[in-house]
Amino acid sequence: MADQATTAEQDRVSVLDLLARFVHRLDRRDFDGYASLFTEDCRLSLPHATHHGRAGLAAFVAADVGEHAATHHSTSDHLVRLDGGTALVWSQMRAVHLRSEGDPTDWWAVGGHYEHVFRRGSDGWLIHTVTVTPVWLDEGP
């Protein structure tokens, strides 16, 4: 049997890997793959809208992010709190949105915080709740 420290570190790595897949799938426009990272009863809270449940999540995110030519999401400074089958992760976030495909100077960006709640199920960790809290906005010339 693995000791608690080993199990906790494995859980921490699994949760942070899931967080990385969360942003990578957004930027690759794999909206179905993105939705598969969530629990059936998930909640995604954006500053301008909230979505409940995995059903319809891919379409909701595609309508929100898919209007941009490209996006670049990143997270940093992860604080992870594990509590049995639940994990809470706070992180800094930055998201850049390219408005037009031919002009990399035509962008807007937001920075702030993500708060993720993850739940461990029979198939491993999934995202239960995401809350996005913006702190700043910027845009290209």
N, C-alpha and C positions, 0 to 999 in steps of 0.2 A: 504494500500500500504506500502511495506517495505521501510524503510528509506535507503538512499544511503549507509551508513556505513554497515548496515546489508547485503544489496545486494552485496556490494564489498567483505565482508568477506565470504559470501556464494560462490561467484565466485572464490575467492582465494582458499578456501577449495576444490572446485570442480576441479580446475586446478591442484592443488597439488596431489589430489587423482588420476587424470588421469596420472600424471607423475609417480606415484607409480605403477599403472597398466602397464605402458610402460616398466619398468624394470622387474617387476614380470613376465609378459608374455614372455619376452625374456628368462629369466632364466628357466621358466617352459616349454619352447619350444612350446608355443602356438602361432605359427606364424600367423595363420589365425586370432586369437583373437587380436594379436598385430596389424596386418594391419587394423582391424576394428576400432582402436583408431584414425585413420588418416582421413583427408579430402580426397575427390576424387582427388584433385589437389595438393596433398602433395609433399614435397621434403625432402629426407633424405640424408644428406651430411656427409659422412665418410671421413677420411683422404685419403683413397685409392679408393673410388668409390662414385658415387651419383646415387640415384634412384628418378625418378619423377612419381607421381601418385600412387594411392592405388592399381590399377591393377598391379599384378606382385610383389607387395611389400613383401608378405609372402614368395614367392619363393626366392626373392633376399636376405632377411634376413636369411632364412633357409640355403642358400648356404654359407653365410658369417659366421654365428654363429653356425650353425648346425654341422659343422665339428669338433667341440670341444666336449669332453666327458661331460662337464658341464661348466656353466658360473655363475658368481655372479656379478651382476651390482648393484651399489648403487649411490645415489645422496645425497647431503647435501648443507647447506648454500644457500638456495633458496632465490633469489631476484625476487619478482613478481611485474610486472607493468601491471595494468589493464587499458584499454582504450576502453570503450564501449564493443563491441563484439570481441575484440582482447586482448590477454594477452601475455606478453613476460616474460619468466622465464629463468634466468641465474642460473646455479647450478654447484657445483663441482661434478665431477664424478670419479668413480673408477670401473674398470671392470677387473675381474680375469677370466682367461680362462684355464680350466683344459684340458691338452692335452690327457691324457690317463685315462681311468676309474679306473684302479686298482692302480694308483699311485698319491696320493694327493700332492706329492712334485713336480710333473711334470706340471708346470703352467707357464703362462706369464700374466702380468698385465699391464694395462695402466691407467693413471690418467690424469685428465685434466678438461675440461669444457664442459657442454652442454648448448646450447642456443635453447630453444623451443619457437615457436610461436604457440599459440592456437587460434582457432576461435570458437565463439559460433554460433551454427546454431539452427534450429528448434528442433533438438533432443538433444541439450546440447553442451558441449564443445568437440572439437576434435583437434588433433594435425595437424597443417598445415606444419610446418617446424621444422626440427631437424638439428642442426649443431654440430658435435663433433670436439673439438679441443684438441688434446693430448698435454700434457706438459711433461710427463715422461713415461718411460717403464721400466719394471723389469721382472725378471723371476726366477723360482726356480733353485736349483742347478743342 
